[in-house]
Amino acid sequence: MRKSCYEYEREKWQLQPGDILLTEGGDWDKLGRGTVWQEEIPNCIHQNHIYRLRINLNEFDPYYLSALIASPYGKAYFQTASKQTTNLATINQRQLKAFVIFKPPLPEQSRIVAYLDELQTKVDTMKHLREQAMTELDALLPSILDKAFKGEL
């Protein structure tokens, strides 16, 4: 049975777990930003201003590749390869396909991802501790000022 135009279009644009989604353009400093799709919305399709990278999951960990794209190496590539206007930078498929990918063995990719996750957890913890400290300092400031104005310091 022949596929309808609708079925063909749906299959063409439908996202699958492990797809990497990247913006086509935006602020030049945000080129290469993206995420790994994990089927957060069932039967979701993407629009044409989002690049979908469908990789062979036997060769690449999508989180490794996403981290490589978002790394300083990836950002530098996309900033140099992009077309830039006053407030907008864009990349095309040719530029995206020309991005040189470092391909360590899959277990090494997974180790790198685990290490990056560990670092991100530490960063998140430090941010939380900083927020707590700032809240405590903000709470102390009125009493310190009160004592200062009363000459009690």
N, CA, C and O atoms as a GROMACS GRO file, in nm:
protein
  612
    1MET      N    1   0.083  -0.118   0.000
    1MET     CA    2   0.000   0.000   0.000
    1MET      C    3   0.088   0.125   0.000
    1MET      O    4   0.188   0.132   0.072
    2ARG      N    5   0.052   0.218  -0.079
    2ARG     CA    6   0.129   0.340  -0.096
    2ARG      C    7   0.102   0.438   0.019
    2ARG      O    8  -0.012   0.451   0.063
    3LYS      N    9   0.208   0.505   0.066
    3LYS     CA   10   0.193   0.603   0.176
    3LYS      C   11   0.129   0.730   0.124
    3LYS      O   12   0.155   0.775   0.012
    4SER      N   13   0.045   0.787   0.208
    4SER     CA   14  -0.014   0.916   0.173
    4SER      C   15   0.092   1.024   0.196
    4SER      O   16   0.192   1.002   0.263
    5CYS      N   17   0.067   1.140   0.140
    5CYS     CA   18   0.157   1.253   0.158
    5CYS      C   19   0.171   1.285   0.308
    5CYS      O   20   0.280   1.316   0.356
    6TYR      N   21   0.060   1.277   0.379
    6TYR     CA   22   0.060   1.304   0.523
    6TYR      C   23   0.150   1.205   0.596
    6TYR      O   24   0.229   1.244   0.681
    7GLU      N   25   0.138   1.075   0.563
    7GLU     CA   26   0.219   0.973   0.630
    7GLU      C   27   0.368   0.993   0.599
    7GLU      O   28   0.452   0.978   0.688
    8TYR      N   29   0.398   1.027   0.476
    8TYR     CA   30   0.537   1.051   0.437
    8TYR      C   31   0.593   1.170   0.515
    8TYR      O   32   0.703   1.163   0.569
    9GLU      N   33   0.518   1.279   0.520
    9GLU     CA   34   0.562   1.398   0.592
    9GLU      C   35   0.578   1.370   0.740
    9GLU      O   36   0.676   1.414   0.802
   10ARG      N   37   0.485   1.297   0.798
   10ARG     CA   38   0.493   1.264   0.941
   10ARG      C   39   0.619   1.184   0.970
   10ARG      O   40   0.691   1.213   1.065
   11GLU      N   41   0.646   1.083   0.888
   11GLU     CA   42   0.767   1.002   0.908
   11GLU      C   43   0.894   1.085   0.890
   11GLU      O   44   0.992   1.066   0.962
   12LYS      N   45   0.890   1.175   0.795
   12LYS     CA   46   1.008   1.259   0.767
   12LYS      C   47   1.042   1.348   0.885
   12LYS      O   48   1.160   1.365   0.918
   13TRP      N   49   0.942   1.406   0.950
   13TRP     CA   50   0.964   1.506   1.055
   13TRP      C   51   0.951   1.451   1.196
   13TRP      O   52   0.986   1.520   1.292
   14GLN      N   53   0.901   1.328   1.211
   14GLN     CA   54   0.877   1.274   1.346
   14GLN      C   55   1.009   1.247   1.419
   14GLN      O   56   1.104   1.194   1.362
   15LEU      N   57   1.010   1.285   1.546
   15LEU     CA   58   1.130   1.268   1.628
   15LEU      C   59   1.135   1.128   1.688
   15LEU      O   60   1.032   1.068   1.717
   16GLN      N   61   1.257   1.079   1.706
   16GLN     CA   62   1.279   0.949   1.770
   16GLN      C   63   1.375   0.967   1.886
   16GLN      O   64   1.461   1.055   1.882
   17PRO      N   65   1.360   0.884   1.990
   17PRO     CA   66   1.454   0.895   2.104
   17PRO      C   67   1.598   0.886   2.055
   17PRO      O   68   1.632   0.800   1.974
   18GLY      N   69   1.682   0.977   2.107
   18GLY     CA   70   1.822   0.981   2.067
   18GLY      C   71   1.851   1.083   1.958
   18GLY      O   72   1.967   1.112   1.931
   19ASP      N   73   1.746   1.137   1.894
   19ASP     CA   74   1.769   1.244   1.796
   19ASP      C   75   1.828   1.364   1.869
   19ASP      O   76   1.791   1.393   1.983
   20ILE      N   77   1.918   1.433   1.803
   20ILE     CA   78   1.975   1.556   1.859
   20ILE      C   79   1.910   1.672   1.784
   20ILE      O   80   1.909   1.674   1.661
   21LEU      N   81   1.856   1.766   1.860
   21LEU     CA   82   1.790   1.882   1.801
   21LEU      C   83   1.877   2.005   1.819
   21LEU      O   84   1.926   2.032   1.929
   22LEU      N   85   1.896   2.079   1.711
   22LEU     CA   86   1.978   2.201   1.713
   22LEU      C   87   1.900   2.315   1.649
   22LEU      O   88   1.823   2.294   1.555
   23THR      N   89   1.921   2.433   1.700
   23THR     CA   90   1.859   2.549   1.637
   23THR      C   91   1.932   2.583   1.509
   23THR      O   92   2.054   2.565   1.498
   24GLU      N   93   1.858   2.632   1.413
   24GLU     CA   94   1.917   2.672   1.284
   24GLU      C   95   1.986   2.807   1.297
   24GLU      O   96   2.084   2.834   1.227
   25GLY      N   97   1.936   2.891   1.384
   25GLY     CA   98   1.993   3.024   1.398
   25GLY      C   99   1.949   3.090   1.526
   25GLY      O  100   1.877   3.033   1.608
   26GLY      N  101   1.994   3.212   1.541
   26GLY     CA  102   1.964   3.290   1.660
   26GLY      C  103   2.082   3.379   1.692
   26GLY      O  104   2.159   3.416   1.604
   27ASP      N  105   2.097   3.411   1.819
   27ASP     CA  106   2.212   3.489   1.862
   27ASP      C  107   2.339   3.410   1.830
   27ASP      O  108   2.343   3.289   1.851
   28TRP      N  109   2.442   3.477   1.779
   28TRP     CA  110   2.563   3.406   1.737
   28TRP      C  111   2.628   3.327   1.849
   28TRP      O  112   2.689   3.223   1.825
   29ASP      N  113   2.615   3.376   1.973
   29ASP     CA  114   2.679   3.306   2.085
   29ASP      C  115   2.600   3.182   2.128
   29ASP      O  116   2.646   3.106   2.214
   30LYS      N  117   2.483   3.160   2.069
   30LYS     CA  118   2.403   3.043   2.106
   30LYS      C  119   2.397   2.938   1.995
   30LYS      O  120   2.326   2.839   2.007
   31LEU      N  121   2.471   2.960   1.887
   31LEU     CA  122   2.474   2.860   1.781
   31LEU      C  123   2.528   2.728   1.834
   31LEU      O  124   2.621   2.726   1.916
   32GLY      N  125   2.470   2.620   1.789
   32GLY     CA  126   2.514   2.488   1.835
   32GLY      C  127   2.445   2.442   1.961
   32GLY      O  128   2.470   2.331   2.007
   33ARG      N  129   2.358   2.525   2.017
   33ARG     CA  130   2.285   2.480   2.136
   33ARG      C  131   2.182   2.378   2.093
   33ARG      O  132   2.128   2.385   1.982
   34GLY      N  133   2.156   2.286   2.178
   34GLY     CA  134   2.059   2.184   2.142
   34GLY      C  135   2.031   2.090   2.257
   34GLY      O  136   2.069   2.116   2.372
   35THR      N  137   1.964   1.983   2.225
   35THR     CA  138   1.927   1.886   2.327
   35THR      C  139   1.908   1.749   2.262
   35THR      O  140   1.894   1.738   2.141
   36VAL      N  141   1.908   1.647   2.346
   36VAL     CA  142   1.881   1.512   2.300
   36VAL      C  143   1.734   1.484   2.325
   36VAL      O  144   1.685   1.499   2.438
   37TRP      N  145   1.664   1.443   2.223
   37TRP     CA  146   1.521   1.414   2.232
   37TRP      C  147   1.501   1.278   2.299
   37TRP      O  148   1.563   1.179   2.260
   38GLN      N  149   1.414   1.275   2.401
   38GLN     CA  150   1.385   1.149   2.470
   38GLN      C  151   1.235   1.119   2.474
   38GLN      O  152   1.184   1.062   2.570
   39GLU      N  153   1.168   1.158   2.368
   39GLU     CA  154   1.025   1.130   2.351
   39GLU      C  155   0.941   1.189   2.464
   39GLU      O  156   0.851   1.125   2.517
   40GLU      N  157   0.974   1.314   2.501
   40GLU     CA  158   0.900   1.383   2.605
   40GLU      C  159   0.754   1.404   2.565
   40GLU      O  160   0.666   1.410   2.650
   41ILE      N  161   0.731   1.416   2.435
   41ILE     CA  162   0.595   1.430   2.382
   41ILE      C  163   0.577   1.319   2.278
   41ILE      O  164   0.652   1.314   2.181
   42PRO      N  165   0.480   1.231   2.298
   42PRO     CA  166   0.461   1.122   2.201
   42PRO      C  167   0.424   1.175   2.062
   42PRO      O  168   0.354   1.275   2.049
   43ASN      N  169   0.474   1.106   1.959
   43ASN     CA  170   0.442   1.138   1.820
   43ASN      C  171   0.470   1.284   1.784
   43ASN      O  172   0.393   1.346   1.710
   44CYS      N  173   0.578   1.338   1.834
   44CYS     CA  174   0.612   1.478   1.810
   44CYS      C  175   0.691   1.491   1.680
   44CYS      O  176   0.775   1.408   1.648
   45ILE      N  177   0.662   1.598   1.608
   45ILE     CA  178   0.738   1.629   1.488
   45ILE      C  179   0.813   1.760   1.512
   45ILE      O  180   0.781   1.834   1.605
   46HIS      N  181   0.912   1.787   1.430
   46HIS     CA  182   0.985   1.913   1.444
   46HIS      C  183   0.962   1.998   1.320
   46HIS      O  184   0.922   1.948   1.215
   47GLN      N  185   0.986   2.125   1.336
   47GLN     CA  186   0.966   2.216   1.223
   47GLN      C  187   1.098   2.240   1.151
   47GLN      O  188   1.204   2.197   1.198
   48ASN      N  189   1.092   2.307   1.039
   48ASN     CA  190   1.210   2.317   0.954
   48ASN      C  191   1.316   2.415   1.003
   48ASN      O  192   1.421   2.424   0.940
   49HIS      N  193   1.295   2.487   1.111
   49HIS     CA  194   1.399   2.575   1.164
   49HIS      C  195   1.478   2.507   1.276
   49HIS      O  196   1.560   2.569   1.344
   50ILE      N  197   1.450   2.379   1.294
   50ILE     CA  198   1.523   2.297   1.390
   50ILE      C  199   1.591   2.186   1.312
   50ILE      O  200   1.527   2.116   1.233
   51TYR      N  201   1.720   2.170   1.333
   51TYR     CA  202   1.789   2.058   1.271
   51TYR      C  203   1.776   1.936   1.360
   51TYR      O  204   1.793   1.943   1.482
   52ARG      N  205   1.746   1.825   1.298
   52ARG     CA  206   1.741   1.698   1.369
   52ARG      C  207   1.858   1.614   1.319
   52ARG      O  208   1.869   1.585   1.200
   53LEU      N  209   1.943   1.575   1.411
   53LEU     CA  210   2.053   1.485   1.377
   53LEU      C  211   2.013   1.346   1.424
   53LEU      O  212   1.994   1.323   1.543
   54ARG      N  213   2.000   1.255   1.332
   54ARG     CA  214   1.968   1.117   1.367
   54ARG      C  215   2.097   1.038   1.349
   54ARG      O  216   2.148   1.024   1.238
   55ILE      N  217   2.146   0.988   1.458
   55ILE     CA  218   2.277   0.922   1.454
   55ILE      C  219   2.261   0.772   1.473
   55ILE      O  220   2.157   0.724   1.518
   56ASN      N  221   2.364   0.700   1.438
   56ASN     CA  222   2.366   0.557   1.462
   56ASN      C  223   2.402   0.536   1.608
   56ASN      O  224   2.515   0.564   1.650
   57LEU      N  225   2.308   0.487   1.687
   57LEU     CA  226   2.329   0.471   1.831
   57LEU      C  227   2.430   0.361   1.864
   57LEU      O  228   2.472   0.348   1.978
   58ASN      N  229   2.468   0.281   1.765
   58ASN     CA  230   2.574   0.181   1.785
   58ASN      C  231   2.712   0.243   1.769
   58ASN      O  232   2.813   0.181   1.804
   59GLU      N  233   2.717   0.365   1.716
   59GLU     CA  234   2.845   0.433   1.695
   59GLU      C  235   2.862   0.555   1.785
   59GLU      O  236   2.975   0.590   1.820
   60PHE      N  237   2.752   0.619   1.821
   60PHE     CA  238   2.759   0.743   1.899
   60PHE      C  239   2.662   0.743   2.015
   60PHE      O  240   2.548   0.696   2.003
   61ASP      N  241   2.708   0.795   2.127
   61ASP     CA  242   2.621   0.828   2.238
   61ASP      C  243   2.567   0.967   2.206
   61ASP      O  244   2.646   1.061   2.192
   62PRO      N  245   2.435   0.984   2.194
   62PRO     CA  246   2.383   1.115   2.156
   62PRO      C  247   2.421   1.226   2.255
   62PRO      O  248   2.436   1.342   2.216
   63TYR      N  249   2.436   1.191   2.381
   63TYR     CA  250   2.474   1.292   2.480
   63TYR      C  251   2.620   1.334   2.462
   63TYR      O  252   2.655   1.449   2.489
   64TYR      N  253   2.704   1.241   2.418
   64TYR     CA  254   2.843   1.276   2.386
   64TYR      C  255   2.846   1.375   2.270
   64TYR      O  256   2.911   1.479   2.276
   65LEU      N  257   2.774   1.340   2.162
   65LEU     CA  258   2.775   1.425   2.045
   65LEU      C  259   2.713   1.562   2.076
   65LEU      O  260   2.763   1.664   2.028
   66SER      N  261   2.608   1.564   2.154
   66SER     CA  262   2.546   1.691   2.193
   66SER      C  263   2.644   1.776   2.274
   66SER      O  264   2.653   1.897   2.255
   67ALA      N  265   2.719   1.712   2.364
   67ALA     CA  266   2.819   1.784   2.444
   67ALA      C  267   2.933   1.835   2.356
   67ALA      O  268   2.983   1.945   2.377
   68LEU      N  269   2.974   1.756   2.256
   68LEU     CA  270   3.080   1.799   2.165
   68LEU      C  271   3.035   1.922   2.086
   68LEU      O  272   3.112   2.016   2.068
   69ILE      N  273   2.912   1.920   2.039
   69ILE     CA  274   2.859   2.033   1.963
   69ILE      C  275   2.853   2.158   2.050
   69ILE      O  276   2.882   2.268   2.003
   70ALA      N  277   2.815   2.141   2.177
   70ALA     CA  278   2.800   2.255   2.269
   70ALA      C  279   2.933   2.299   2.332
   70ALA      O  280   2.939   2.401   2.400
   71SER      N  281   3.038   2.222   2.309
   71SER     CA  282   3.169   2.253   2.369
   71SER      C  283   3.230   2.378   2.306
   71SER      O  284   3.183   2.424   2.202
   72PRO      N  285   3.335   2.432   2.368
   72PRO     CA  286   3.405   2.545   2.304
   72PRO      C  287   3.451   2.512   2.161
   72PRO      O  288   3.449   2.600   2.074
   73TYR      N  289   3.491   2.389   2.137
   73TYR     CA  290   3.529   2.345   2.002
   73TYR      C  291   3.411   2.360   1.906
   73TYR      O  292   3.425   2.417   1.797
   74GLY      N  293   3.295   2.309   1.946
   74GLY     CA  294   3.176   2.317   1.862
   74GLY      C  295   3.130   2.460   1.842
   74GLY      O  296   3.098   2.501   1.731
   75LYS      N  297   3.128   2.536   1.951
   75LYS     CA  298   3.084   2.676   1.941
   75LYS      C  299   3.176   2.755   1.847
   75LYS      O  300   3.129   2.836   1.766
   76ALA      N  301   3.306   2.732   1.858
   76ALA     CA  302   3.401   2.802   1.771
   76ALA      C  303   3.375   2.767   1.625
   76ALA      O  304   3.378   2.854   1.538
   77TYR      N  305   3.349   2.639   1.598
   77TYR     CA  306   3.320   2.599   1.461
   77TYR      C  307   3.196   2.670   1.408
   77TYR      O  308   3.199   2.730   1.301
   78PHE      N  309   3.087   2.663   1.483
   78PHE     CA  310   2.962   2.720   1.435
   78PHE      C  311   2.969   2.873   1.423
   78PHE      O  312   2.907   2.931   1.334
   79GLN      N  313   3.044   2.936   1.511
   79GLN     CA  314   3.058   3.081   1.500
   79GLN      C  315   3.137   3.119   1.375
   79GLN      O  316   3.107   3.220   1.311
   80THR      N  317   3.237   3.040   1.340
   80THR     CA  318   3.316   3.072   1.220
   80THR      C  319   3.241   3.031   1.093
   80THR      O  320   3.252   3.099   0.991
   81ALA      N  321   3.165   2.923   1.099
   81ALA     CA  322   3.097   2.872   0.979
   81ALA      C  323   2.964   2.943   0.952
   81ALA      O  324   2.912   2.935   0.841
   82SER      N  325   2.911   3.012   1.050
   82SER     CA  326   2.776   3.070   1.035
   82SER      C  327   2.776   3.192   0.945
   82SER      O  328   2.877   3.259   0.925
   83LYS      N  329   2.659   3.219   0.892
   83LYS     CA  330   2.634   3.344   0.822
   83LYS      C  331   2.578   3.438   0.926
   83LYS      O  332   2.485   3.403   0.998
   84GLN      N  333   2.633   3.558   0.933
   84GLN     CA  334   2.592   3.650   1.039
   84GLN      C  335   2.541   3.781   0.982
   84GLN      O  336   2.603   3.841   0.894
   85THR      N  337   2.426   3.823   1.035
   85THR     CA  338   2.375   3.956   1.006
   85THR      C  339   2.385   4.035   1.136
   85THR      O  340   2.449   3.989   1.231
   86THR      N  341   2.325   4.150   1.143
   86THR     CA  342   2.339   4.235   1.261
   86THR      C  343   2.304   4.162   1.391
   86THR      O  344   2.384   4.163   1.485
   87ASN      N  345   2.189   4.100   1.397
   87ASN     CA  346   2.146   4.036   1.523
   87ASN      C  347   2.117   3.887   1.508
   87ASN      O  348   2.059   3.827   1.599
   88LEU      N  349   2.156   3.827   1.398
   88LEU     CA  350   2.118   3.689   1.374
   88LEU      C  351   2.232   3.613   1.308
   88LEU      O  352   2.300   3.664   1.219
   89ALA      N  353   2.251   3.492   1.354
   89ALA     CA  354   2.349   3.403   1.292
   89ALA      C  355   2.278   3.274   1.255
   89ALA      O  356   2.194   3.225   1.331
   90THR      N  357   2.311   3.219   1.139
   90THR     CA  358   2.247   3.096   1.096
   90THR      C  359   2.351   3.000   1.040
   90THR      O  360   2.458   3.039   0.994
   91ILE      N  361   2.316   2.872   1.048
   91ILE     CA  362   2.398   2.768   0.987
   91ILE      C  363   2.308   2.692   0.889
   91ILE      O  364   2.187   2.685   0.907
   92ASN      N  365   2.369   2.637   0.788
   92ASN     CA  366   2.291   2.556   0.694
   92ASN      C  367   2.335   2.410   0.705
   92ASN      O  368   2.429   2.378   0.777
   93GLN      N  369   2.265   2.324   0.632
   93GLN     CA  370   2.296   2.180   0.642
   93GLN      C  371   2.437   2.148   0.595
   93GLN      O  372   2.502   2.060   0.651
   94ARG      N  373   2.484   2.218   0.495
   94ARG     CA  374   2.621   2.193   0.446
   94ARG      C  375   2.723   2.221   0.556
   94ARG      O  376   2.817   2.144   0.576
   95GLN      N  377   2.703   2.333   0.628
   95GLN     CA  378   2.794   2.368   0.737
   95GLN      C  379   2.781   2.268   0.852
   95GLN      O  380   2.881   2.230   0.914
   96LEU      N  381   2.660   2.226   0.879
   96LEU     CA  382   2.638   2.127   0.985
   96LEU      C  383   2.708   1.995   0.952
   96LEU      O  384   2.771   1.934   1.038
   97LYS      N  385   2.696   1.951   0.827
   97LYS     CA  386   2.758   1.825   0.786
   97LYS      C  387   2.911   1.833   0.782
   97LYS      O  388   2.979   1.731   0.791
   98ALA      N  389   2.965   1.953   0.769
   98ALA     CA  390   3.110   1.970   0.763
   98ALA      C  391   3.175   1.972   0.902
   98ALA      O  392   3.297   1.973   0.913
   99PHE      N  393   3.094   1.974   1.006
   99PHE     CA  394   3.147   1.974   1.143
   99PHE      C  395   3.226   1.844   1.166
   99PHE      O  396   3.172   1.735   1.150
  100VAL      N  397   3.352   1.858   1.204
  100VAL     CA  398   3.438   1.741   1.226
  100VAL      C  399   3.410   1.684   1.364
  100VAL      O  400   3.419   1.754   1.466
  101ILE      N  401   3.376   1.556   1.366
  101ILE     CA  402   3.337   1.490   1.490
  101ILE      C  403   3.451   1.399   1.536
  101ILE      O  404   3.501   1.316   1.460
  102PHE      N  405   3.490   1.416   1.662
  102PHE     CA  406   3.586   1.324   1.723
  102PHE      C  407   3.507   1.200   1.764
  102PHE      O  408   3.403   1.210   1.829
  103LYS      N  409   3.556   1.083   1.725
  103LYS     CA  410   3.480   0.960   1.749
  103LYS      C  411   3.560   0.859   1.831
  103LYS      O  412   3.615   0.764   1.776
  104PRO      N  413   3.565   0.881   1.963
  104PRO     CA  414   3.626   0.776   2.045
  104PRO      C  415   3.533   0.655   2.050
  104PRO      O  416   3.417   0.666   2.011
  105PRO      N  417   3.582   0.541   2.096
  105PRO     CA  418   3.495   0.423   2.107
  105PRO      C  419   3.374   0.454   2.196
  105PRO      O  420   3.381   0.540   2.285
  106LEU      N  421   3.265   0.385   2.172
  106LEU     CA  422   3.140   0.410   2.244
  106LEU      C  423   3.156   0.405   2.396
  106LEU      O  424   3.100   0.491   2.464
  107PRO      N  425   3.231   0.308   2.453
  107PRO     CA  426   3.249   0.309   2.599
  107PRO      C  427   3.319   0.436   2.649
  107PRO      O  428   3.288   0.486   2.757
  108GLU      N  429   3.413   0.488   2.570
  108GLU     CA  430   3.482   0.612   2.608
  108GLU      C  431   3.387   0.730   2.599
  108GLU      O  432   3.392   0.820   2.684
  109GLN      N  433   3.301   0.732   2.498
  109GLN     CA  434   3.199   0.837   2.487
  109GLN      C  435   3.110   0.836   2.613
  109GLN      O  436   3.080   0.941   2.670
  110SER      N  437   3.069   0.717   2.653
  110SER     CA  438   2.983   0.705   2.772
  110SER      C  439   3.057   0.751   2.897
  110SER      O  440   2.997   0.813   2.985
  111ARG      N  441   3.186   0.720   2.906
  111ARG     CA  442   3.266   0.765   3.021
  111ARG      C  443   3.274   0.918   3.023
  111ARG      O  444   3.263   0.979   3.129
  112ILE      N  445   3.293   0.978   2.907
  112ILE     CA  446   3.299   1.124   2.898
  112ILE      C  447   3.167   1.185   2.942
  112ILE      O  448   3.165   1.283   3.017
  113VAL      N  449   3.056   1.128   2.895
  113VAL     CA  450   2.924   1.178   2.934
  113VAL      C  451   2.904   1.166   3.085
  113VAL      O  452   2.854   1.259   3.148
  114ALA      N  453   2.943   1.053   3.143
  114ALA     CA  454   2.929   1.034   3.288
  114ALA      C  455   3.013   1.138   3.364
  114ALA      O  456   2.969   1.192   3.465
  115TYR      N  457   3.133   1.164   3.315
  115TYR     CA  458   3.220   1.264   3.378
  115TYR      C  459   3.157   1.403   3.369
  115TYR      O  460   3.157   1.478   3.467
  116LEU      N  461   3.104   1.438   3.252
  116LEU     CA  462   3.038   1.568   3.236
  116LEU      C  463   2.915   1.579   3.325
  116LEU      O  464   2.889   1.685   3.382
  117ASP      N  465   2.840   1.470   3.337
  117ASP     CA  466   2.723   1.470   3.426
  117ASP      C  467   2.765   1.493   3.571
  117ASP      O  468   2.700   1.566   3.646
  118GLU      N  469   2.876   1.429   3.609
  118GLU     CA  470   2.929   1.446   3.745
  118GLU      C  471   2.970   1.591   3.770
  118GLU      O  472   2.940   1.649   3.874
  119LEU      N  473   3.038   1.649   3.672
  119LEU     CA  474   3.077   1.790   3.684
  119LEU      C  475   2.954   1.881   3.692
  119LEU      O  476   2.951   1.975   3.772
  120GLN      N  477   2.852   1.852   3.610
  120GLN     CA  478   2.732   1.934   3.612
  120GLN      C  479   2.661   1.924   3.746
  120GLN      O  480   2.606   2.023   3.795
  121THR      N  481   2.661   1.807   3.807
  121THR     CA  482   2.602   1.789   3.940
  121THR      C  483   2.676   1.876   4.042
  121THR      O  484   2.613   1.939   4.127
  122LYS      N  485   2.809   1.878   4.033
  122LYS     CA  486   2.887   1.962   4.123
  122LYS      C  487   2.857   2.110   4.102
  122LYS      O  488   2.844   2.186   4.198
  123VAL      N  489   2.847   2.151   3.976
  123VAL     CA  490   2.814   2.291   3.946
  123VAL      C  491   2.676   2.326   4.002
  123VAL      O  492   2.658   2.431   4.064
  124ASP      N  493   2.580   2.237   3.982
  124ASP     CA  494   2.444   2.261   4.033
  124ASP      C  495   2.444   2.272   4.185
  124ASP      O  496   2.374   2.356   4.242
  125THR      N  497   2.523   2.187   4.252
  125THR     CA  498   2.534   2.193   4.398
  125THR      C  499   2.595   2.325   4.442
  125THR      O  500   2.548   2.388   4.536
  126MET      N  501   2.701   2.368   4.373
  126MET     CA  502   2.765   2.495   4.407
  126MET      C  503   2.668   2.612   4.386
  126MET      O  504   2.665   2.705   4.467
  127LYS      N  505   2.591   2.609   4.280
  127LYS     CA  506   2.492   2.715   4.256
  127LYS      C  507   2.389   2.718   4.368
  127LYS      O  508   2.351   2.825   4.416
  128HIS      N  509   2.344   2.600   4.409
  128HIS     CA  510   2.245   2.592   4.517
  128HIS      C  511   2.304   2.647   4.648
  128HIS      O  512   2.237   2.723   4.718
  129LEU      N  513   2.427   2.609   4.679
  129LEU     CA  514   2.492   2.659   4.801
  129LEU      C  515   2.511   2.810   4.794
  129LEU      O  516   2.494   2.880   4.894
  130ARG      N  517   2.544   2.861   4.678
  130ARG     CA  518   2.559   3.006   4.660
  130ARG      C  519   2.426   3.076   4.684
  130ARG      O  520   2.420   3.179   4.752
  131GLU      N  521   2.319   3.022   4.628
  131GLU     CA  522   2.186   3.081   4.647
  131GLU      C  523   2.148   3.081   4.795
  131GLU      O  524   2.092   3.178   4.845
  132GLN      N  525   2.178   2.971   4.865
  132GLN     CA  526   2.149   2.964   5.009
  132GLN      C  527   2.228   3.070   5.084
  132GLN      O  528   2.173   3.139   5.171
  133ALA      N  529   2.355   3.084   5.051
  133ALA     CA  530   2.439   3.183   5.119
  133ALA      C  531   2.388   3.324   5.091
  133ALA      O  532   2.384   3.407   5.182
  134MET      N  533   2.348   3.352   4.968
  134MET     CA  534   2.296   3.484   4.934
  134MET      C  535   2.166   3.512   5.010
  134MET      O  536   2.144   3.625   5.055
  135THR      N  537   2.082   3.412   5.025
  135THR     CA  538   1.957   3.428   5.100
  135THR      C  539   1.988   3.459   5.246
  135THR      O  540   1.926   3.547   5.306
  136GLU      N  541   2.084   3.388   5.303
  136GLU     CA  542   2.123   3.412   5.442
  136GLU      C  543   2.182   3.552   5.458
  136GLU      O  544   2.152   3.622   5.555
  137LEU      N  545   2.266   3.594   5.364
  137LEU     CA  546   2.324   3.729   5.370
  137LEU      C  547   2.215   3.836   5.357
  137LEU      O  548   2.218   3.937   5.428
  138ASP      N  549   2.122   3.813   5.267
  138ASP     CA  550   2.011   3.909   5.251
  138ASP      C  551   1.930   3.919   5.380
  138ASP      O  552   1.882   4.027   5.414
  139ALA      N  553   1.914   3.808   5.451
  139ALA     CA  554   1.838   3.808   5.576
  139ALA      C  555   1.917   3.880   5.687
  139ALA      O  556   1.858   3.942   5.775
  140LEU      N  557   2.051   3.871   5.682
  140LEU     CA  558   2.134   3.935   5.784
  140LEU      C  559   2.151   4.085   5.764
  140LEU      O  560   2.171   4.159   5.861
  141LEU      N  561   2.143   4.130   5.642
  141LEU     CA  562   2.169   4.270   5.611
  141LEU      C  563   2.084   4.368   5.691
  141LEU      O  564   2.140   4.464   5.744
  142PRO      N  565   1.953   4.349   5.704
  142PRO     CA  566   1.875   4.446   5.782
  142PRO      C  567   1.920   4.456   5.929
  142PRO      O  568   1.926   4.566   5.984
  143SER      N  569   1.954   4.343   5.991
  143SER     CA  570   1.995   4.350   6.132
  143SER      C  571   2.133   4.415   6.145
  143SER      O  572   2.159   4.485   6.242
  144ILE      N  573   2.222   4.392   6.048
  144ILE     CA  574   2.354   4.456   6.051
  144ILE      C  575   2.338   4.607   6.034
  144ILE      O  576   2.401   4.685   6.105
  145LEU      N  577   2.253   4.648   5.939
  145LEU     CA  578   2.230   4.790   5.920
  145LEU      C  579   2.166   4.854   6.044
  145LEU      O  580   2.201   4.965   6.083
  146ASP      N  581   2.073   4.782   6.105
  146ASP     CA  582   2.009   4.833   6.227
  146ASP      C  583   2.112   4.855   6.334
  146ASP      O  584   2.114   4.961   6.398
  147LYS      N  585   2.201   4.756   6.356
  147LYS     CA  586   2.305   4.770   6.458
  147LYS      C  587   2.402   4.884   6.422
  147LYS      O  588   2.447   4.958   6.510
  148ALA      N  589   2.434   4.896   6.293
  148ALA     CA  590   2.525   5.002   6.248
  148ALA      C  591   2.465   5.140   6.278
  148ALA      O  592   2.535   5.228   6.328
  149PHE      N  593   2.338   5.159   6.249
  149PHE     CA  594   2.274   5.286   6.271
  149PHE      C  595   2.257   5.318   6.421
  149PHE      O  596   2.248   5.434   6.460
  150LYS      N  597   2.252   5.213   6.502
  150LYS     CA  598   2.241   5.232   6.647
  150LYS      C  599   2.378   5.246   6.712
  150LYS      O  600   2.389   5.268   6.833
  151GLY      N  601   2.483   5.232   6.632
  151GLY     CA  602   2.618   5.242   6.686
  151GLY      C  603   2.660   5.120   6.764
  151GLY      O  604   2.748   5.130   6.850
  152GLU      N  605   2.601   5.006   6.739
  152GLU     CA  606   2.630   4.885   6.815
  152GLU      C  607   2.734   4.794   6.748
  152GLU      O  608   2.757   4.683   6.795
  153LEU      N  609   2.794   4.838   6.640
  153LEU     CA  610   2.896   4.753   6.575
  153LEU      C  611   3.035   4.782   6.625
  153LEU      O  612   3.131   4.719   6.581
   0.00000   0.00000   0.00000
